[in-house]
């Protein structure tokens, strides 16, 4: 994943803290940020740390779009765009 020269979508699921009256209901710590990063082509292409959940601002990642830029034979670089949503909305 992904396949060269083909358009594709993949969904990556993870648990994000939700408000609860019972602390044992939390899968991860709601008072700490949750971050991820991605590497492709043996660390040649990387996406640095992206915040999936910001505990201070109470904002979580809603969508991450990764676009691979290529020439005729190989992937040259990649671009990414993140879209977030607020827990307060």
FIPAMI-387086 format. One record per residue (C-alpha): residue number from 1; residue in one letter; x, y, z. Coordinates in pm, 1 decimal. Example, Ala and Ser with C-alpha at 12.3 -4.5 7.8 and 13.67 -1.06 7.14 Angstrom:
% residues 2
node mise=1; setor=a; X=1230.0; Y=-450.0; Z=780.0
node mise=2; setor=s; X=1367.0; Y=-106.0; Z=714.0
***
This chain:
% residues 89
node mise=1; setor=x; X=0.0; Y=0.0; Z=0.0
node mise=2; setor=x; X=-22.2; Y=221.5; Z=-194.1
node mise=3; setor=x; X=18.6; Y=71.8; Z=-542.0
node mise=4; setor=x; X=218.8; Y=272.1; Z=-794.7
node mise=5; setor=x; X=9.9; Y=465.1; Z=-1050.4
node mise=6; setor=x; X=-324.4; Y=368.9; Z=-900.1
node mise=7; setor=x; X=-566.7; Y=584.8; Z=-702.4
node mise=8; setor=x; X=-659.0; Y=429.1; Z=-371.1
node mise=9; setor=x; X=-809.6; Y=509.4; Z=-29.3
node mise=10; setor=x; X=-725.4; Y=345.2; Z=300.2
node mise=11; setor=x; X=-882.3; Y=400.4; Z=638.6
node mise=12; setor=x; X=-666.5; Y=389.3; Z=949.9
node mise=13; setor=x; X=-864.4; Y=361.5; Z=1273.8
node mise=14; setor=x; X=-740.8; Y=448.4; Z=1619.2
node mise=15; setor=x; X=-903.1; Y=519.5; Z=1952.6
node mise=16; setor=x; X=-935.6; Y=884.2; Z=2049.3
node mise=17; setor=x; X=-1023.3; Y=983.5; Z=2408.1
node mise=18; setor=x; X=-1387.8; Y=1058.5; Z=2471.9
node mise=19; setor=x; X=-1544.0; Y=1217.4; Z=2777.9
node mise=20; setor=x; X=-1645.3; Y=968.4; Z=3042.3
node mise=21; setor=x; X=-1724.1; Y=967.9; Z=3411.6
node mise=22; setor=x; X=-1527.9; Y=644.6; Z=3456.6
node mise=23; setor=x; X=-1148.5; Y=678.3; Z=3413.7
node mise=24; setor=x; X=-1115.9; Y=306.7; Z=3332.2
node mise=25; setor=x; X=-1321.8; Y=363.6; Z=3014.2
node mise=26; setor=x; X=-1030.3; Y=545.1; Z=2851.2
node mise=27; setor=x; X=-821.6; Y=342.3; Z=2608.6
node mise=28; setor=x; X=-550.9; Y=609.8; Z=2597.7
node mise=29; setor=x; X=-472.5; Y=898.1; Z=2828.4
node mise=30; setor=x; X=-713.8; Y=1187.8; Z=2751.0
node mise=31; setor=x; X=-472.1; Y=1431.9; Z=2914.8
node mise=32; setor=x; X=-186.2; Y=1356.5; Z=2673.6
node mise=33; setor=x; X=-142.9; Y=1426.4; Z=2302.7
node mise=34; setor=x; X=-160.8; Y=1135.9; Z=2057.7
node mise=35; setor=x; X=74.0; Y=1165.9; Z=1758.7
node mise=36; setor=x; X=167.4; Y=948.8; Z=1459.6
node mise=37; setor=x; X=416.7; Y=966.3; Z=1175.7
node mise=38; setor=x; X=448.9; Y=776.5; Z=848.0
node mise=39; setor=x; X=749.5; Y=656.2; Z=650.4
node mise=40; setor=x; X=754.8; Y=516.1; Z=297.6
node mise=41; setor=x; X=1024.8; Y=371.9; Z=70.0
node mise=42; setor=x; X=1253.7; Y=264.8; Z=351.8
node mise=43; setor=x; X=1247.3; Y=605.0; Z=526.3
node mise=44; setor=x; X=1312.5; Y=801.3; Z=204.7
node mise=45; setor=x; X=971.6; Y=968.7; Z=225.7
node mise=46; setor=x; X=839.0; Y=1069.8; Z=565.5
node mise=47; setor=x; X=550.2; Y=1256.2; Z=718.6
node mise=48; setor=x; X=666.9; Y=1402.6; Z=1050.7
node mise=49; setor=x; X=465.0; Y=1382.0; Z=1369.3
node mise=50; setor=x; X=99.8; Y=1463.7; Z=1311.1
node mise=51; setor=x; X=-121.2; Y=1526.1; Z=1610.9
node mise=52; setor=x; X=-415.6; Y=1287.9; Z=1608.4
node mise=53; setor=x; X=-547.0; Y=1425.1; Z=1936.7
node mise=54; setor=x; X=-446.3; Y=1752.9; Z=2101.7
node mise=55; setor=x; X=-535.0; Y=1723.3; Z=2470.1
node mise=56; setor=x; X=-496.7; Y=2094.0; Z=2544.9
node mise=57; setor=x; X=-709.8; Y=2221.9; Z=2255.4
node mise=58; setor=x; X=-933.3; Y=1908.8; Z=2254.2
node mise=59; setor=x; X=-898.3; Y=1876.7; Z=1877.1
node mise=60; setor=x; X=-866.8; Y=1547.0; Z=1690.9
node mise=61; setor=x; X=-760.8; Y=1451.9; Z=1340.3
node mise=62; setor=x; X=-1059.5; Y=1396.4; Z=1116.2
node mise=63; setor=x; X=-887.3; Y=1328.6; Z=784.5
node mise=64; setor=x; X=-534.3; Y=1299.6; Z=649.1
node mise=65; setor=x; X=-482.0; Y=1313.6; Z=272.9
node mise=66; setor=x; X=-146.5; Y=1192.9; Z=141.1
node mise=67; setor=x; X=-57.5; Y=1260.2; Z=-222.1
node mise=68; setor=x; X=240.0; Y=1087.5; Z=-381.9
node mise=69; setor=x; X=413.5; Y=1286.7; Z=-655.5
node mise=70; setor=x; X=585.7; Y=1074.1; Z=-918.7
node mise=71; setor=x; X=745.8; Y=1081.4; Z=-1258.2
node mise=72; setor=x; X=712.8; Y=801.4; Z=-1511.1
node mise=73; setor=x; X=914.1; Y=553.2; Z=-1307.1
node mise=74; setor=x; X=931.0; Y=641.6; Z=-939.4
node mise=75; setor=x; X=781.4; Y=836.9; Z=-651.7
node mise=76; setor=x; X=965.5; Y=1166.3; Z=-610.2
node mise=77; setor=x; X=802.2; Y=1324.6; Z=-305.9
node mise=78; setor=x; X=478.2; Y=1339.1; Z=-114.7
node mise=79; setor=x; X=245.3; Y=1605.2; Z=19.1
node mise=80; setor=x; X=-2.9; Y=1576.6; Z=301.1
node mise=81; setor=x; X=-295.3; Y=1776.4; Z=434.3
node mise=82; setor=x; X=-464.0; Y=1723.1; Z=767.8
node mise=83; setor=x; X=-817.5; Y=1820.5; Z=862.6
node mise=84; setor=x; X=-913.9; Y=1841.6; Z=1229.0
node mise=85; setor=x; X=-1234.1; Y=1860.9; Z=1429.5
node mise=86; setor=x; X=-1296.5; Y=2005.4; Z=1773.0
node mise=87; setor=x; X=-1445.6; Y=1803.4; Z=2057.4
node mise=88; setor=x; X=-1639.5; Y=2116.9; Z=2150.3
node mise=89; setor=x; X=-1829.9; Y=2130.4; Z=1820.3
***
